[in-house]
Amino acid sequence: MRGVSLRLNAGVPATEVAEEAGHSVKVLLDIYAKCIDGQKATTHRRIDSALGD
């Protein structure tokens, strides 16, 4: 599968990307965790939204 890092950086859940790539989540993150960048702010916004803040 092409675009694994693109999908991860776009916020696609690692479980979904791993399935599409034919990897376990562990293998996917062992390989691609270093390329996930700048998602902290997005993650916090999603959590706040889910909590109704």
C-alpha positions, 0 to 999 in steps of 0.5 A, spaced: 500 500 500 502 506 498 501 512 502 502 509 509 505 516 512 500 520 508 494 516 511 497 517 518 499 524 518 492 525 515 489 522 522 487 516 519 487 511 525 493 506 525 488 500 526 485 502 519 492 504 516 495 497 519 489 493 516 489 496 509 497 495 509 497 488 511 501 489 518 499 489 525 498 495 528 505 494 532 509 493 526 506 499 523 508 503 528 514 500 529 516 502 522 512 509 521 511 512 528 517 517 526 513 520 521 507 521 525 508 529 526 504 535 529 498 531 531 498 533 538 493 539 537 489 535 533 488 530 538 487 535 543 481 538 539 478 531 538 478 530 545 475 536 547 470 536 542 468 529 544 467 531 551 463 537 549 468 542 551 
